[in-house]
């Protein structure tokens, strides 16, 4: 059906196992040039394991930061400590979870250990620098940045594509 429709891309909304199977099926049907696009569910080490070299070029959209190629000492320490504690590399949203925890610790330090104190401190924080970058918030506390990032499978690793 993909070949008959003349599709140049296939959007996969499922997980890494199905995405790898779709990539293999496309390749076996002679449709290696069809771009496979996925969501953050595909940005998983299992995709690279299951798709192997056929996964090369797959692109995923994820609002998550990826520190796996970072050389920054804080990022390397986070990756090491995470792997030691959980037995594997940080997955999607691990960095954001860490950054959110650090933001809450900041709010407790600035506002005190009460619910009202933390809420007041959070309402005054317009930006927060974390491992994943600078997080900015509007007047209601809703996040403004960093937004969705694109990653491409290059040799079994998710490499960030340059933003606009």
Phi and psi restraints in degrees (value plus and minus 20) as a CYANA .aco file:
   2 UNK   PHI     -83.5   -43.5
   2 UNK   PSI     -65.0   -25.0
   3 UNK   PHI     -85.3   -45.3
   3 UNK   PSI     -63.6   -23.6
   4 UNK   PHI     -84.1   -44.1
   4 UNK   PSI     -53.2   -13.2
   5 UNK   PHI    -100.8   -60.8
   5 UNK   PSI     -32.0     8.0
   6 UNK   PHI      49.9    89.9
   6 UNK   PSI       9.0    49.0
   7 UNK   PHI     -88.3   -48.3
   7 UNK   PSI     116.8   156.8
   8 UNK   PHI    -117.2   -77.2
   8 UNK   PSI     -30.7     9.3
   9 UNK   PHI    -169.9  -129.9
   9 UNK   PSI     132.7   172.7
  10 UNK   PHI    -147.8  -107.8
  10 UNK   PSI     103.8   143.8
  11 UNK   PHI    -112.6   -72.6
  11 UNK   PSI      99.8   139.8
  12 UNK   PHI    -125.0   -85.0
  12 UNK   PSI     102.9   142.9
  13 UNK   PHI    -124.4   -84.4
  13 UNK   PSI     -19.9    20.1
  14 UNK   PHI    -111.8   -71.8
  14 UNK   PSI    -180.9  -140.9
  15 UNK   PHI    -110.0   -70.0
  15 UNK   PSI    -194.0  -154.0
  16 UNK   PHI     -86.9   -46.9
  16 UNK   PSI     -53.9   -13.9
  17 UNK   PHI     -85.2   -45.2
  17 UNK   PSI     -68.2   -28.2
  18 UNK   PHI     -85.7   -45.7
  18 UNK   PSI     -57.0   -17.0
  19 UNK   PHI     -84.7   -44.7
  19 UNK   PSI     -62.1   -22.1
  20 UNK   PHI     -84.4   -44.4
  20 UNK   PSI     -60.2   -20.2
  21 UNK   PHI     -85.0   -45.0
  21 UNK   PSI     -60.2   -20.2
  22 UNK   PHI     -84.4   -44.4
  22 UNK   PSI     -62.1   -22.1
  23 UNK   PHI     -83.2   -43.2
  23 UNK   PSI     -63.1   -23.1
  24 UNK   PHI     -83.1   -43.1
  24 UNK   PSI     -63.7   -23.7
  25 UNK   PHI     -83.6   -43.6
  25 UNK   PSI     -61.7   -21.7
  26 UNK   PHI     -81.4   -41.4
  26 UNK   PSI     -65.1   -25.1
  27 UNK   PHI     -85.2   -45.2
  27 UNK   PSI     -62.0   -22.0
  28 UNK   PHI     -85.9   -45.9
  28 UNK   PSI     -46.0    -6.0
  29 UNK   PHI    -108.0   -68.0
  29 UNK   PSI     -12.5    27.5
  30 UNK   PHI      59.1    99.1
  30 UNK   PSI       0.7    40.7
  31 UNK   PHI    -132.6   -92.6
  31 UNK   PSI      21.5    61.5
  32 UNK   PHI     -80.0   -40.0
  32 UNK   PSI     -49.0    -9.0
  33 UNK   PHI     -97.7   -57.7
  33 UNK   PSI     -29.1    10.9
  34 UNK   PHI     -92.8   -52.8
  34 UNK   PSI     103.0   143.0
  35 UNK   PHI     -94.7   -54.7
  35 UNK   PSI     109.8   149.8
  36 UNK   PHI    -117.0   -77.0
  36 UNK   PSI     103.4   143.4
  37 UNK   PHI    -132.8   -92.8
  37 UNK   PSI     118.7   158.7
  38 UNK   PHI    -157.8  -117.8
  38 UNK   PSI     155.0   195.0
  39 UNK   PHI    -119.3   -79.3
  39 UNK   PSI    -194.0  -154.0
  40 UNK   PHI     -80.2   -40.2
  40 UNK   PSI     -41.0    -1.0
  41 UNK   PHI     -85.1   -45.1
  41 UNK   PSI     -48.5    -8.5
  42 UNK   PHI    -101.2   -61.2
  42 UNK   PSI     -42.8    -2.8
  43 UNK   PHI     -95.9   -55.9
  43 UNK   PSI      53.7    93.7
  44 UNK   PHI    -162.8  -122.8
  44 UNK   PSI     120.3   160.3
  45 UNK   PHI     -76.5   -36.5
  45 UNK   PSI     -46.8    -6.8
  46 UNK   PHI     -83.2   -43.2
  46 UNK   PSI     -50.7   -10.7
  47 UNK   PHI     -80.6   -40.6
  47 UNK   PSI     -69.9   -29.9
  48 UNK   PHI     -82.4   -42.4
  48 UNK   PSI     -58.8   -18.8
  49 UNK   PHI     -84.0   -44.0
  49 UNK   PSI     -63.8   -23.8
  50 UNK   PHI    -100.4   -60.4
  50 UNK   PSI     -56.5   -16.5
  51 UNK   PHI    -105.0   -65.0
  51 UNK   PSI     -46.6    -6.6
  52 UNK   PHI      37.6    77.6
  52 UNK   PSI    -162.7  -122.7
  53 UNK   PHI     -84.1   -44.1
  53 UNK   PSI     -42.3    -2.3
  54 UNK   PHI     -87.3   -47.3
  54 UNK   PSI     -42.8    -2.8
  55 UNK   PHI     -94.0   -54.0
  55 UNK   PSI     -35.0     5.0
  56 UNK   PHI     -70.5   -30.5
  56 UNK   PSI     108.2   148.2
  57 UNK   PHI      74.9   114.9
  57 UNK   PSI     -32.5     7.5
  58 UNK   PHI     -80.7   -40.7
  58 UNK   PSI     119.6   159.6
  59 UNK   PHI    -138.0   -98.0
  59 UNK   PSI     116.0   156.0
  60 UNK   PHI    -143.9  -103.9
  60 UNK   PSI     129.8   169.8
  61 UNK   PHI    -126.9   -86.9
  61 UNK   PSI     107.9   147.9
  62 UNK   PHI    -168.9  -128.9
  62 UNK   PSI     113.0   153.0
  63 UNK   PHI    -101.0   -61.0
  63 UNK   PSI       1.0    41.0
  64 UNK   PHI    -124.9   -84.9
  64 UNK   PSI     131.2   171.2
  65 UNK   PHI    -108.0   -68.0
  65 UNK   PSI     131.2   171.2
  66 UNK   PHI    -150.5  -110.5
  66 UNK   PSI      96.5   136.5
  67 UNK   PHI    -119.5   -79.5
  67 UNK   PSI     -15.0    25.0
  68 UNK   PHI     -80.8   -40.8
  68 UNK   PSI     -45.3    -5.3
  69 UNK   PHI    -123.9   -83.9
  69 UNK   PSI     -14.5    25.5
  70 UNK   PHI     -92.5   -52.5
  70 UNK   PSI     127.9   167.9
  71 UNK   PHI    -132.5   -92.5
  71 UNK   PSI     -15.0    25.0
  72 UNK   PHI     -88.0   -48.0
  72 UNK   PSI     111.0   151.0
  73 UNK   PHI     -75.3   -35.3
  73 UNK   PSI     -60.9   -20.9
  74 UNK   PHI     -83.0   -43.0
  74 UNK   PSI     -59.8   -19.8
  75 UNK   PHI     -87.5   -47.5
  75 UNK   PSI     -63.2   -23.2
  76 UNK   PHI     -82.2   -42.2
  76 UNK   PSI     -59.6   -19.6
  77 UNK   PHI     -84.7   -44.7
  77 UNK   PSI     -61.7   -21.7
  78 UNK   PHI     -80.8   -40.8
  78 UNK   PSI     -67.7   -27.7
  79 UNK   PHI     -80.2   -40.2
  79 UNK   PSI     -66.0   -26.0
  80 UNK   PHI     -81.6   -41.6
  80 UNK   PSI     -70.1   -30.1
  81 UNK   PHI     -84.6   -44.6
  81 UNK   PSI     -58.1   -18.1
  82 UNK   PHI     -84.2   -44.2
  82 UNK   PSI     -68.4   -28.4
  83 UNK   PHI     -81.7   -41.7
  83 UNK   PSI     -59.4   -19.4
  84 UNK   PHI     -86.1   -46.1
  84 UNK   PSI     -59.5   -19.5
  85 UNK   PHI     -97.5   -57.5
  85 UNK   PSI     -56.2   -16.2
  86 UNK   PHI    -137.0   -97.0
  86 UNK   PSI     -21.1    18.9
  87 UNK   PHI      57.8    97.8
  87 UNK   PSI      -2.7    37.3
  88 UNK   PHI    -191.1  -151.1
  88 UNK   PSI     152.8   192.8
  89 UNK   PHI     -88.0   -48.0
  89 UNK   PSI     131.9   171.9
  90 UNK   PHI     -80.5   -40.5
  90 UNK   PSI     115.0   155.0
  91 UNK   PHI    -113.5   -73.5
  91 UNK   PSI    -195.7  -155.7
  92 UNK   PHI     -75.3   -35.3
  92 UNK   PSI     116.0   156.0
  93 UNK   PHI      57.7    97.7
  93 UNK   PSI     -20.1    19.9
  94 UNK   PHI     -83.6   -43.6
  94 UNK   PSI     -62.3   -22.3
  95 UNK   PHI     -84.3   -44.3
  95 UNK   PSI     -63.6   -23.6
  96 UNK   PHI     -85.0   -45.0
  96 UNK   PSI     -56.8   -16.8
  97 UNK   PHI     -82.8   -42.8
  97 UNK   PSI     -63.3   -23.3
  98 UNK   PHI     -82.3   -42.3
  98 UNK   PSI     -67.1   -27.1
  99 UNK   PHI     -83.3   -43.3
  99 UNK   PSI     -58.4   -18.4
 100 UNK   PHI     -84.6   -44.6
 100 UNK   PSI     -60.7   -20.7
 101 UNK   PHI     -81.9   -41.9
 101 UNK   PSI     -62.1   -22.1
 102 UNK   PHI     -86.4   -46.4
 102 UNK   PSI     -55.8   -15.8
 103 UNK   PHI     -83.8   -43.8
 103 UNK   PSI     -62.3   -22.3
 104 UNK   PHI     -85.4   -45.4
 104 UNK   PSI     -59.3   -19.3
 105 UNK   PHI     -82.5   -42.5
 105 UNK   PSI     -59.0   -19.0
 106 UNK   PHI     -81.8   -41.8
 106 UNK   PSI     -65.2   -25.2
 107 UNK   PHI     -83.4   -43.4
 107 UNK   PSI     -58.7   -18.7
 108 UNK   PHI     -85.1   -45.1
 108 UNK   PSI     -63.4   -23.4
 109 UNK   PHI     -83.5   -43.5
 109 UNK   PSI     -57.7   -17.7
 110 UNK   PHI    -104.8   -64.8
 110 UNK   PSI     -47.3    -7.3
 111 UNK   PHI    -137.0   -97.0
 111 UNK   PSI     -26.9    13.1
 112 UNK   PHI      73.4   113.4
 112 UNK   PSI     149.3   189.3
 113 UNK   PHI    -104.8   -64.8
 113 UNK   PSI      -8.3    31.7
 114 UNK   PHI    -115.6   -75.6
 114 UNK   PSI     138.8   178.8
 115 UNK   PHI     -77.2   -37.2
 115 UNK   PSI     -66.5   -26.5
 116 UNK   PHI     -84.0   -44.0
 116 UNK   PSI     -60.0   -20.0
 117 UNK   PHI     -84.7   -44.7
 117 UNK   PSI     -63.2   -23.2
 118 UNK   PHI     -85.5   -45.5
 118 UNK   PSI     -63.9   -23.9
 119 UNK   PHI     -81.1   -41.1
 119 UNK   PSI     -63.0   -23.0
 120 UNK   PHI     -84.3   -44.3
 120 UNK   PSI     -62.8   -22.8
 121 UNK   PHI     -85.1   -45.1
 121 UNK   PSI     -63.2   -23.2
 122 UNK   PHI     -81.8   -41.8
 122 UNK   PSI     -56.6   -16.6
 123 UNK   PHI     -87.9   -47.9
 123 UNK   PSI     -42.1    -2.1
 124 UNK   PHI    -109.8   -69.8
 124 UNK   PSI     -31.8     8.2
 125 UNK   PHI    -107.0   -67.0
 125 UNK   PSI      92.0   132.0
 126 UNK   PHI    -113.2   -73.2
 126 UNK   PSI     -42.2    -2.2
 127 UNK   PHI    -173.2  -133.2
 127 UNK   PSI     136.3   176.3
 128 UNK   PHI    -166.3  -126.3
 128 UNK   PSI     108.6   148.6
 129 UNK   PHI    -112.3   -72.3
 129 UNK   PSI      99.1   139.1
 130 UNK   PHI    -144.8  -104.8
 130 UNK   PSI    -196.0  -156.0
 131 UNK   PHI     -83.5   -43.5
 131 UNK   PSI     -52.1   -12.1
 132 UNK   PHI    -102.1   -62.1
 132 UNK   PSI     -21.6    18.4
 133 UNK   PHI     104.7   144.7
 133 UNK   PSI    -184.2  -144.2
 134 UNK   PHI    -113.0   -73.0
 134 UNK   PSI     104.4   144.4
 135 UNK   PHI    -118.7   -78.7
 135 UNK   PSI     109.0   149.0
 136 UNK   PHI    -138.1   -98.1
 136 UNK   PSI     129.2   169.2
 137 UNK   PHI    -150.5  -110.5
 137 UNK   PSI     125.3   165.3
 138 UNK   PHI    -101.9   -61.9
 138 UNK   PSI    -195.9  -155.9
 139 UNK   PHI     -84.4   -44.4
 139 UNK   PSI     -38.7     1.3
 140 UNK   PHI    -112.5   -72.5
 140 UNK   PSI     -22.4    17.6
 141 UNK   PHI      68.8   108.8
 141 UNK   PSI     -14.1    25.9
 142 UNK   PHI     -97.8   -57.8
 142 UNK   PSI     120.2   160.2
 143 UNK   PHI     -87.5   -47.5
 143 UNK   PSI     119.6   159.6
 144 UNK   PHI    -125.8   -85.8
 144 UNK   PSI     -47.0    -7.0
 145 UNK   PHI    -168.5  -128.5
 145 UNK   PSI     140.0   180.0
 146 UNK   PHI    -110.0   -70.0
 146 UNK   PSI     -33.2     6.8
 147 UNK   PHI      69.3   109.3
 147 UNK   PSI    -187.3  -147.3
 148 UNK   PHI    -102.4   -62.4
 148 UNK   PSI     118.1   158.1
 149 UNK   PHI    -134.9   -94.9
 149 UNK   PSI     135.3   175.3
 150 UNK   PHI    -130.9   -90.9
 150 UNK   PSI     119.6   159.6
 151 UNK   PHI    -150.0  -110.0
 151 UNK   PSI     126.7   166.7
 152 UNK   PHI    -142.4  -102.4
 152 UNK   PSI     119.4   159.4
 153 UNK   PHI     -93.1   -53.1
 153 UNK   PSI      95.3   135.3
 154 UNK   PHI    -148.2  -108.2
 154 UNK   PSI      84.1   124.1
 155 UNK   PHI      46.0    86.0
 155 UNK   PSI      12.0    52.0
 156 UNK   PHI      64.3   104.3
 156 UNK   PSI     -13.7    26.3
 157 UNK   PHI    -141.5  -101.5
 157 UNK   PSI     125.4   165.4
 158 UNK   PHI    -106.4   -66.4
 158 UNK   PSI      94.9   134.9
 159 UNK   PHI    -128.1   -88.1
 159 UNK   PSI     108.7   148.7
 160 UNK   PHI     -86.1   -46.1
 160 UNK   PSI     114.3   154.3
 161 UNK   PHI    -107.9   -67.9
 161 UNK   PSI     128.2   168.2
 162 UNK   PHI     -82.7   -42.7
 162 UNK   PSI     120.8   160.8
 163 UNK   PHI    -101.1   -61.1
 163 UNK   PSI     156.9   196.9
